[in-house]
């Protein structure tokens, strides 16, 4: 029966309605819908993300070229912003290797938008309004990354040492992970996902903002505390829904961060990724001050329709391709 759609007709109708609601939401705000390529000659340098790849041989590339299916439309959309597009949004497919499970399919649908002149607080306000429309929930709560760690676990993530985080894991039945994870960021990310995500945002969404600077390659630093960056994530009922930045507009700093990413990849036994020179050129030419956010629409529909698995809200999951 694998020829049949994995989502039933009810889910497909809910999906179509959600897309219509999103388009109406942005049309009311005069945000332009755009479309950018899914393929690029550069991948993403992030240590924790992997592109799916394809090979093209033909005009312009007779010897062949490796192309990367995009993990998000971010780089191309920033090039549009630097070209003078103004505020834009996109509903598109995105691809990530080695991600499959209850909330993951290697091919998924993403909503990404950029607001010129918005700071992170403005963007959180707009995201909050959209969530209220789609999920029929009350306004979200907001906590800094530091504050939520302290409230839930009595740990200050900005002050804690690697050794103290490993000790926390050993004291909480996670000795194996304490031995495996030797970098502070990896420890913080595991502790957040395992011990915090499932305890917060059960009745209303939570915005978690001011992430550690080392976890926000594409975001501006907080001018009042350089330990943290202007980045937020959105959580609801144990699900990470969205990731937003006050976008970095310094091409030199952005190049340095990409290079640091590749050094981290090498240190962890992964291949370096080509740095997107088109993006850096666009930033250098003049990326306007803006904030942007990406949200997984399959996950959003799972929450809106109370579905247990991502395959229930997409037409054909990986096992039925």
Phi, psi and omega in degrees: 000012183290351177287340183281155176298145178280334177265140177277175185297324179300314180295320180296323177292320177297322179297313179298320178296318180297317179298320178296319178298319180295314181296322177295319180304313183281330176298320178298333183260007177059040175261128188280131173279132181231171177222131180234164183294149174273339181258144177211159179276356178235145178261198179253137185274350183309131181301327189260006178236145177229134175280147160279148185236161177219159179245129178241133174228121182172198180309138182081335181224064184296335178270000179090151178214141176278129178245147184251124170288132192284137176283341171195162180277014190306309188296315180293323180293325177293326175296323176294319179299317179292338177276356175100024184291333191077196184295132186220157172218164181208138169250119188207171171278146172225161188222136177219129180284152173063032177228107178207134181166200184303319182249008185229135166226139185300334171248125184215174183250133185235142167253126177228136178215155183229134181240110178292132179086353177275141166265182186295325179295319177299317182292322176297321177301315182291317176301318179301317179297319180294318179297322178296324178292312188281319187261350182055052182241166175282170182301146184287155169271157181229130177224144170288158177304316179297315184294321182289325175297315182294317183293317186275320189239356184058039176238132173267106186292339180277340181254335187297143176273163176303317182296321180291326177290321176295322178295321177301315180296317180297327180280355182232041171062030179230044182298323180299315180292326177298326180280328182283317186271118183243354178257141183301316181299318179297320179296313180299317181294321177293315181298318179298311184291325186272325188250343185247313186308319185282351183259348186248165169057043181275332181246344177206154180297154175240135167262125174250122186232173182060058175290157175307141183303327181290350179252022185213071187299331188252010185249154172291151173283153175288121183296340180269347180201098186291354176288341184235158181244161180278077181226144173227157170231156181242133180232145174205126179052045177079008183245130171280122186257324191206158182221120185232153182225150156275108199290136176293132182240016180253108185295323180295315178294322180296318177299316180300320180291321176298318179295321176296321175303313182295325174297320177295320178299314180298318180296337180257019175075022179250157178287144171293155177248144175300134178282138184283097182291330177297319178297313181297322177295321179295317179297317180295326180289337176134071171288123182292155174300124185201165171235146182220158183212146176240137181225136177282116185281332176295317177295320179299318179292324175304315181289317182296323183257004179057050176265147186271337186219145183300330181296340180283349184239002176242152188298312179219114178282179187305322183288349183244008182292000000 
